[in-house]
Amino acid sequence: MTKKIALVFYDATCVLCDRAILWLIKNDVESLFYFSHVTSNTAQKQVFIVTTEAISVATSITHVDTTTAGGAHAGSMANGTNGQIKIITMIADGGDSVITPAALAGYSTITLNDVGDTVTCLFTNSNWVVLSHVGCTLA
């Protein structure tokens, strides 16, 4: 059987992220995880910039730019695969970005209001689960 591995992107300036990475390293006895800082070349190759369309689940990180879209953004986000982590950050603010995942545990929408607003989600048990968020509105 093929061993599945996961590439985990993290923000070294985030205390929660640092603690989570240390926990993963300590408990990853099967070496299933590889780690990369969000500003690394590896991470940048995984970035998808959204203006008007749906949030891509084919990349690990999505940057939302509502200025290019000419204002507010409303987009969907499909279900992922079990264990998938998705990071979404607003990088330019021309209006709010309202994201409606196909399945979001405990909520219906994620709204990014300002530059720097970020949400990190994990897809598990047929739902996106919010692991952390900064400045976002969950409703």
Stockholm file with secondary structure:
# STOCKHOLM 1.0

chainA/1-139         MTKKIALVFYDATCVLCDRAILWLIKNDVESLFYFSHVTSNTAQKQVFIVTTEAISVATSITHVDTTTAGGAHAGSMANGTNGQIKIITMIADGGDSVITPAALAGYSTITLNDVGDTVTCLFTNSNWVVLSHVGCTLA
#=GR chainA/1-139 SS CCCCCEEEEECTTCHHHHHHHHHHHHHCTTCCEEEEETTSHHHHTTEEEESSSCBCSSSSEEEEETTTTTSCEEEEECCCCTTCEEEEEEEECSSCEEEEESSBTTCSCEEECSTTCEEEEEEETTEEEEEEEESCEEC
#=GC SS_cons         CCCCCEEEEECTTCHHHHHHHHHHHHHCTTCCEEEEETTSHHHHTTEEEESSSCBCSSSSEEEEETTTTTSCEEEEECCCCTTCEEEEEEEECSSCEEEEESSBTTCSCEEECSTTCEEEEEEETTEEEEEEEESCEEC
//
